[in-house]
């Protein structure tokens, strides 16, 4: 997978997990810088959830796969590229900007 761009949404196999980590195969947003995504064997993702209530900055609403989803900003993680199953789409600029806001708050940047 060569074209891993920041803001792309991929189906990702997150199993196995431990404790309270988000599990199963689900859409995730690539949040690492595009050049780093190309250079490294790991990428940084934010899992998306179809359930719950938006609670920025922890869970930020985004439009994905034709419906509203929640980007779970406190579940940011690095994964090996072998966990990527299939590209789904890319987030719009507005959604990616809101996700960035949530990440900045969660990470105290």
Residue frames relative to the residue before (quaternion, step in Angstrom):
aa qw qx qy qz dx dy dz
X 1.0000 0.0000 0.0000 0.0000 0.00 0.00 0.00
X 0.1270 -0.8472 0.5153 0.0239 3.53 -0.27 1.27
X 0.7606 0.4145 -0.1941 0.4604 3.56 0.93 -0.88
X 0.2074 0.7959 -0.5372 0.1870 3.60 0.66 1.07
X 0.0302 -0.8436 0.5345 -0.0405 3.56 -0.06 1.33
X 0.5763 -0.5690 0.4645 0.3582 3.53 -1.17 0.69
X 0.7651 0.3181 -0.2620 0.4947 3.57 -0.86 1.01
X 0.5210 0.6142 -0.4280 0.4100 3.60 1.23 -0.19
X 0.2605 -0.7345 0.6064 0.1579 3.53 -1.18 0.66
X 0.0413 -0.7908 0.6103 -0.0212 3.55 -0.84 1.07
X 0.4332 -0.5953 0.5884 0.3342 3.52 -1.27 0.43
X 0.0491 -0.8148 0.5762 -0.0424 3.57 -0.75 1.11
X 0.3310 -0.7139 0.5834 0.2012 3.56 -0.99 0.88
X 0.1478 -0.8393 0.5216 0.0395 3.58 -0.27 1.29
X 0.5626 0.5927 -0.3997 0.4154 3.62 1.24 -0.03
X 0.5700 -0.1804 -0.8013 -0.0211 1.60 -2.08 1.35
X 0.2065 -0.7571 0.6097 0.1116 3.53 -1.24 0.57
X 0.2863 -0.7282 0.5872 0.2073 3.53 -1.34 0.01
X 0.8660 0.1341 -0.0848 0.4742 3.52 -1.21 0.60
X 0.8274 -0.2331 0.2005 0.4699 3.55 -0.87 -1.04
X 0.3638 0.7315 -0.5044 0.2796 3.60 1.20 0.29
X 0.5261 -0.6045 0.4887 0.3451 3.57 -1.14 0.67
X 0.1476 -0.8252 0.5439 0.0383 3.55 -0.84 1.01
X 0.7289 0.4482 -0.3770 0.3546 3.50 -1.51 -0.08
X 0.6069 -0.5249 0.4268 0.4171 3.57 -1.28 -0.05
X 0.1509 0.7890 -0.5719 0.1663 3.55 -0.67 1.14
X 0.5861 -0.5562 0.4287 0.4042 3.58 -1.20 0.29
X 0.0333 -0.7787 0.6264 -0.0115 3.54 -1.12 0.81
X 0.3664 -0.7186 0.5526 0.2096 3.55 -1.15 0.70
X 0.3706 -0.6922 0.5745 0.2314 3.56 -0.98 0.90
X 0.0769 -0.8357 0.5437 0.0067 3.59 -0.63 1.11
X 0.5197 0.6200 -0.4237 0.4074 3.58 1.24 -0.03
X 0.6286 -0.5334 0.4056 0.3947 3.57 -1.24 0.42
X 0.5975 -0.6162 0.3878 0.3360 3.59 -0.95 0.93
X 0.6692 0.4857 -0.3388 0.4488 3.69 0.78 -0.80
X 0.6495 0.5000 -0.3187 0.4760 3.59 1.04 -0.74
X 0.6027 0.5571 -0.3539 0.4485 3.60 1.04 -0.74
X 0.6787 0.4864 -0.2865 0.4698 3.58 1.02 -0.80
X 0.7273 0.4813 -0.2416 0.4254 3.57 0.96 -0.90
X 0.7497 0.4060 -0.2089 0.4791 3.60 1.00 -0.78
X 0.4905 -0.6378 0.5014 0.3182 3.57 -1.29 0.30
X 0.6966 0.3615 -0.2589 0.5630 3.56 1.33 -0.10
X 0.1561 -0.7592 0.6233 0.1036 3.55 -1.30 0.45
X 0.3991 -0.6954 0.5444 0.2465 3.56 -1.24 0.47
X 0.0363 -0.8198 0.5701 -0.0406 3.55 -0.79 1.10
X 0.2272 -0.6881 0.6633 0.1868 3.49 -1.47 0.27
X 0.3600 -0.7336 0.5280 0.2310 3.63 -0.69 1.00
X 0.2808 -0.7267 0.6005 0.1801 3.54 -1.24 0.58
X 0.1521 -0.7754 0.6088 0.0708 3.54 -1.16 0.70
X 0.3611 -0.7363 0.5310 0.2136 3.56 -1.07 0.72
X 0.7251 0.3795 -0.2457 0.5195 3.60 1.23 -0.10
X 0.6006 0.5556 -0.4340 0.3771 3.52 -1.28 0.39
X 0.4648 -0.6494 0.5365 0.2727 3.49 -1.41 0.04
X 0.5138 -0.6316 0.4633 0.3500 3.63 -0.93 0.77
X 0.0733 0.7740 -0.6233 0.0837 3.55 -0.89 1.03
X 0.1213 -0.8173 0.5602 0.0589 3.57 0.41 1.22
X 0.5986 -0.1621 -0.7834 -0.0403 1.65 -2.01 1.42
X 0.4980 0.6881 -0.4283 0.3084 3.63 1.20 -0.18
X 0.7881 0.0514 -0.0165 0.6131 3.58 0.90 -0.92
X 0.1180 -0.8186 0.5621 -0.0109 3.53 -0.52 1.30
X 0.3893 -0.7284 0.5027 0.2552 3.63 -0.74 0.96
X 0.0278 0.7684 -0.6378 0.0433 3.56 -1.06 0.90
X 0.4181 -0.6651 0.5480 0.2872 3.56 -1.23 0.45
X 0.1499 0.7876 -0.5756 0.1608 3.54 -0.69 1.14
X 0.8514 0.0414 -0.0644 0.5189 3.55 -0.96 0.94
X 0.7231 -0.4839 0.2350 0.4333 3.56 0.99 0.89
X 0.7641 0.2567 -0.1956 0.5586 3.60 1.19 0.25
X 0.5992 -0.5503 0.4257 0.3962 3.54 -1.30 0.12
X 0.0398 -0.7637 0.6444 0.0032 3.53 -1.04 0.88
X 0.3740 -0.7020 0.5513 0.2519 3.55 -1.29 0.16
X 0.2786 -0.7165 0.6166 0.1696 3.54 -0.88 1.00
X 0.2388 -0.7978 0.5436 0.1045 3.57 -0.54 1.20
X 0.2244 -0.8597 0.4482 0.0984 3.53 0.28 1.38
X 0.6818 0.4741 -0.3145 0.4599 3.62 1.04 -0.53
X 0.6344 0.4941 -0.3413 0.4868 3.61 1.28 0.17
X 0.2157 0.7918 -0.5369 0.1957 3.59 1.19 0.54
X 0.1349 0.8012 -0.5751 0.0955 3.57 -0.99 0.79
X 0.4109 -0.6472 0.5777 0.2803 3.50 -1.34 0.39
X 0.0397 -0.7942 0.6063 -0.0001 3.56 -0.96 0.91
X 0.5248 -0.5846 0.5052 0.3572 3.53 -1.26 0.40
X 0.5763 -0.6220 0.4083 0.3379 3.58 -1.03 0.76
X 0.5659 0.6034 -0.3941 0.4005 3.61 1.16 -0.39
X 0.5856 0.5740 -0.3749 0.4324 3.63 1.22 -0.24
X 0.5431 0.6137 -0.4049 0.4056 3.61 1.23 -0.35
X 0.2419 -0.7823 0.5617 0.1180 3.56 -0.85 1.03
X 0.7772 -0.2089 0.2093 0.5554 3.57 0.70 -1.12
X 0.4683 -0.6522 0.5145 0.3010 3.58 -1.08 0.73
X 0.2511 -0.7816 0.5570 0.1260 3.57 -0.96 0.89
X 0.7227 -0.3050 0.2611 0.5625 3.60 0.80 -1.07
X 0.4210 -0.6470 0.5416 0.3329 3.58 -1.27 -0.41
X 0.4897 -0.6291 0.5079 0.3264 3.55 -1.14 0.60
X 0.5179 -0.6121 0.4995 0.3281 3.54 -1.22 0.56
X 0.6845 -0.5052 0.3389 0.4018 3.57 -1.25 0.44
X 0.6589 0.5144 -0.3159 0.4488 3.60 0.95 -0.87
X 0.6652 0.4957 -0.3057 0.4673 3.58 0.93 -0.88
X 0.6533 0.5052 -0.3154 0.4674 3.58 0.97 -0.83
X 0.6250 0.5290 -0.3348 0.4663 3.61 1.06 -0.70
X 0.6546 0.4946 -0.3095 0.4807 3.62 0.99 -0.80
X 0.6246 0.5255 -0.3261 0.4768 3.57 1.04 -0.78
X 0.6327 0.5302 -0.3224 0.4633 3.60 0.97 -0.84
X 0.6311 0.5337 -0.3294 0.4564 3.59 1.00 -0.84
X 0.6641 0.5061 -0.2938 0.4654 3.55 0.95 -0.93
X 0.6527 0.5152 -0.3132 0.4587 3.58 0.95 -0.86
X 0.6352 0.5313 -0.3354 0.4491 3.58 0.94 -0.86
X 0.6836 0.4748 -0.2939 0.4700 3.60 0.94 -0.83
X 0.6632 0.5086 -0.3123 0.4516 3.60 0.90 -0.90
X 0.7569 0.3720 -0.1900 0.5026 3.58 1.02 -0.85
X 0.3795 -0.7504 0.4570 0.2900 3.61 1.33 0.05
X 0.3195 0.7509 -0.5105 0.2712 3.58 0.84 1.03
